[in-house]
Amino acid sequence: MISESSGRLRERIEKAIENHKITHEEYEEILHIAMEDAHIDHFERIHLQQLQEMIANGMVKWDQS
Protein backbone atom coordinates (compact mmCIF):
# COMPACT_ATOMS: atom_id res chain seq x y z
CA MET A 1 0.00 0.00 0.00
CA ILE A 2 1.32 3.45 -0.96
CA SER A 3 0.91 6.11 1.71
CA GLU A 4 -0.56 9.54 1.04
CA SER A 5 2.78 11.13 1.89
CA SER A 6 4.54 8.86 -0.62
CA GLY A 7 2.30 10.19 -3.39
CA ARG A 8 3.00 13.81 -2.43
CA LEU A 9 6.70 13.05 -2.16
CA ARG A 10 6.69 11.57 -5.66
CA GLU A 11 4.95 14.68 -7.02
CA ARG A 12 7.55 17.01 -5.47
CA ILE A 13 10.43 14.91 -6.77
CA GLU A 14 8.90 14.69 -10.26
CA LYS A 15 8.65 18.50 -10.28
CA ALA A 16 12.39 18.76 -9.55
CA ILE A 17 13.14 16.24 -12.29
CA GLU A 18 10.99 18.11 -14.83
CA ASN A 19 12.70 21.40 -13.93
CA HIS A 20 16.17 19.80 -13.79
CA LYS A 21 16.77 21.82 -10.63
CA ILE A 22 15.86 21.94 -6.97
CA THR A 23 16.15 24.67 -4.36
CA HIS A 24 17.24 24.05 -0.80
CA GLU A 25 13.71 24.97 0.30
CA GLU A 26 12.18 22.36 -2.04
CA TYR A 27 14.65 19.75 -0.79
CA GLU A 28 13.75 20.57 2.83
CA GLU A 29 10.05 20.25 1.92
CA ILE A 30 10.72 16.83 0.40
CA LEU A 31 12.48 15.68 3.56
CA HIS A 32 9.65 17.07 5.69
CA ILE A 33 7.06 15.14 3.67
CA ALA A 34 9.11 11.95 3.96
CA MET A 35 9.37 12.30 7.75
CA GLU A 36 5.94 13.68 8.60
CA ASP A 37 4.58 10.28 9.64
CA ALA A 38 7.87 9.41 11.43
CA HIS A 39 8.44 6.51 9.03
CA ILE A 40 10.10 6.37 5.61
CA ASP A 41 8.34 3.56 3.78
CA HIS A 42 9.74 1.50 0.91
CA PHE A 43 8.33 3.74 -1.82
CA GLU A 44 9.50 6.93 -0.14
CA ARG A 45 12.97 5.44 0.24
CA ILE A 46 13.07 4.61 -3.49
CA HIS A 47 11.94 8.15 -4.46
CA LEU A 48 14.53 9.75 -2.19
CA GLN A 49 17.27 7.49 -3.51
CA GLN A 50 16.38 8.34 -7.12
CA LEU A 51 16.50 12.06 -6.34
CA GLN A 52 19.87 11.71 -4.61
CA GLU A 53 21.26 9.81 -7.61
CA MET A 54 20.00 12.47 -10.02
CA ILE A 55 21.59 15.23 -7.94
CA ALA A 56 24.85 13.27 -7.72
CA ASN A 57 25.06 12.68 -11.48
CA GLY A 58 24.00 16.24 -12.38
CA MET A 59 20.60 15.46 -13.90
CA VAL A 60 19.06 17.65 -11.18
CA LYS A 61 21.09 20.67 -10.14
CA TRP A 62 20.93 22.85 -7.04
CA ASP A 63 19.16 26.13 -7.81
CA GLN A 64 20.94 28.86 -5.86
CA SER A 65 18.32 31.56 -6.54
Protein Blocks (a to p, Z undefined) as FASTA:
>chain_A
ZZfklmmmmmmmmmmmmnopacfklmmmmmmmmmmnopacfklmmmmmmmmmmmmnopac
cdfZZ
